Amino acid sequence: MTDKQDIINDCFEIHTQSIYYRYLNKRNTPMFTQRQFRMMVALVELIDHENVVLIGRKALCQVLQVRPNNLNRTLDRLSHLVIATTSMNDKNVPRGCLKLEVNPAYGWKPSEDKTREQAIREWYLLTECGEACSKDFYFKAVYQHQPS
């Protein structure tokens, strides 16, 4: 179990700014929705190391409050914020578990291996900032210029 005091959780700040700047979205709705916010907060609280969560499918369904047959659809909706890996893709992931890499801008557990800023830079370079970044409010220039 992780020490929750060590985890940096910026989901609330990003969600608040997304609500404030909802006029940027054609439908005048926040880009970082309430549902995404709720799920991301739950995932960030489970971070084991840096931005990684290792969890069983059944436990993940309980945490995200979804039925098992809807889990993949739910993870697809979060694909711009979370990268999910299974034992089929990565032999280091135990069978029956998922390795979730959370966008480090939303949640981070400090480590000696790298800084959060390095991880954020790597995240956006690795995800190639195509369609996924257009859905990510954190990536919007208007959010980037906000005072910390």
C-alpha positions as CSV (number, residue, x, y, z in Angstrom):
1,M,0.0,0.0,0.0
2,T,1.3,3.4,-0.8
3,D,1.7,6.3,1.5
4,K,-0.9,8.7,0.2
5,Q,0.9,11.7,1.7
6,D,3.8,11.3,-0.7
7,I,1.5,11.3,-3.8
8,I,1.2,14.6,-5.7
9,N,-2.4,14.8,-6.9
10,D,-3.2,17.7,-9.3
11,C,-6.5,16.3,-10.6
12,F,-8.6,18.8,-8.6
13,E,-6.6,21.8,-9.8
14,I,-6.7,20.6,-13.4
15,H,-10.5,19.9,-13.1
16,T,-11.1,23.3,-11.6
17,Q,-9.2,25.1,-14.4
18,S,-11.0,22.9,-17.0
19,I,-14.4,24.1,-15.6
20,Y,-13.2,27.7,-15.7
21,Y,-12.0,27.5,-19.3
22,R,-14.9,25.4,-20.6
23,Y,-15.6,28.1,-23.2
24,L,-12.6,26.6,-25.1
25,N,-14.7,23.6,-25.8
26,K,-17.4,23.8,-28.6
27,R,-20.1,22.4,-26.3
28,N,-19.1,24.7,-23.4
29,T,-18.4,21.8,-21.2
30,P,-15.1,21.1,-19.3
31,M,-12.6,19.0,-21.2
32,F,-11.6,17.2,-18.1
33,T,-15.1,15.9,-17.2
34,Q,-16.4,15.1,-13.7
35,R,-16.4,11.4,-14.6
36,Q,-12.8,11.5,-15.8
37,F,-11.9,13.5,-12.7
38,R,-13.5,11.0,-10.3
39,M,-11.7,8.0,-12.0
40,M,-8.4,9.8,-12.2
41,V,-8.5,10.7,-8.5
42,A,-9.2,7.1,-7.6
43,L,-6.3,5.9,-9.8
44,V,-3.8,8.5,-8.5
45,E,-4.5,7.4,-5.0
46,L,-3.4,3.9,-5.9
47,I,0.0,5.0,-7.4
48,D,2.8,2.6,-6.3
49,H,5.9,4.1,-7.9
50,E,6.2,7.4,-9.8
51,N,3.1,7.2,-12.0
52,V,2.5,3.4,-12.1
53,V,-0.4,1.5,-10.7
54,L,-0.3,-2.3,-10.6
55,I,-3.8,-3.7,-10.0
56,G,-6.0,-6.7,-10.7
57,R,-8.9,-6.4,-13.1
58,K,-11.5,-7.1,-10.5
59,A,-10.1,-4.6,-8.0
60,L,-9.8,-2.0,-10.8
61,C,-13.5,-2.5,-11.6
62,Q,-14.4,-1.8,-8.0
63,V,-12.2,1.3,-7.8
64,L,-13.6,2.8,-11.1
65,Q,-17.1,1.6,-10.2
66,V,-17.6,-0.2,-13.5
67,R,-18.7,-3.6,-14.5
68,P,-16.0,-6.0,-15.8
69,N,-17.5,-6.1,-19.3
70,N,-17.2,-2.2,-19.5
71,L,-13.6,-2.0,-18.1
72,N,-11.9,-1.8,-21.5
73,R,-14.4,0.8,-22.8
74,T,-13.8,2.9,-19.7
75,L,-10.0,2.6,-20.1
76,D,-10.4,3.6,-23.7
77,R,-12.1,6.8,-22.6
78,L,-9.1,7.6,-20.4
79,S,-6.5,6.6,-23.0
80,H,-5.2,10.1,-23.3
81,L,-4.6,10.1,-19.5
82,V,-3.7,6.5,-18.7
83,I,-1.7,3.8,-20.6
84,A,-2.9,0.3,-19.7
85,T,-0.6,-2.7,-20.2
86,T,-1.4,-6.4,-19.6
87,S,0.7,-9.5,-19.2
88,M,0.1,-10.2,-22.9
89,N,2.0,-6.9,-23.8
90,D,4.6,-6.9,-21.1
91,K,6.0,-10.0,-19.4
92,N,6.8,-8.0,-16.3
93,V,3.1,-7.6,-15.6
94,P,1.7,-10.4,-13.5
95,R,-1.0,-12.5,-15.1
96,G,-4.5,-11.2,-14.3
97,C,-3.2,-7.7,-13.4
98,L,-3.0,-4.4,-15.3
99,K,-0.2,-2.0,-15.2
100,L,-1.6,1.5,-15.5
101,E,0.7,4.4,-16.3
102,V,-1.0,7.6,-15.2
103,N,-0.2,10.9,-16.9
104,P,2.4,12.3,-14.4
105,A,0.9,15.8,-14.8
106,Y,-2.2,14.5,-12.9
107,G,-0.6,12.3,-10.3
108,W,3.0,11.5,-9.2
109,K,4.8,9.8,-6.4
110,P,8.3,11.3,-6.0
111,S,11.2,8.9,-6.7
112,E,15.0,9.1,-6.9
113,D,15.0,7.8,-10.5
114,K,13.6,10.9,-12.2
115,T,11.8,14.2,-11.5
116,R,8.1,14.8,-12.3
117,E,9.0,17.4,-14.9
118,Q,11.2,14.8,-16.7
119,A,8.3,12.3,-16.6
120,I,5.8,14.9,-17.9
121,R,8.1,15.8,-20.8
122,E,8.6,12.0,-21.6
123,W,4.9,11.4,-21.4
124,Y,4.0,13.9,-24.0
125,L,6.9,12.9,-26.2
126,L,6.0,9.2,-26.0
127,T,2.3,9.8,-26.6
128,E,3.3,11.8,-29.7
129,C,0.6,14.5,-28.9
130,G,-1.7,13.6,-31.7
131,E,-5.4,13.2,-31.2
132,A,-4.9,12.3,-27.5
133,C,-3.3,15.6,-26.6
134,S,-6.3,17.5,-28.1
135,K,-8.4,15.8,-25.4
136,D,-6.0,16.6,-22.6
137,F,-6.8,19.9,-20.9
138,Y,-3.4,19.9,-19.2
139,F,-1.8,20.2,-22.6
140,K,-3.8,23.4,-23.5
141,A,-1.6,26.5,-23.6
142,V,-4.2,28.4,-21.6
143,Y,-3.7,26.0,-18.6
144,Q,0.1,26.0,-19.0
145,H,0.3,29.7,-18.4
146,Q,-1.6,29.6,-15.1
147,P,0.5,30.6,-12.0
148,S,1.2,27.6,-9.7
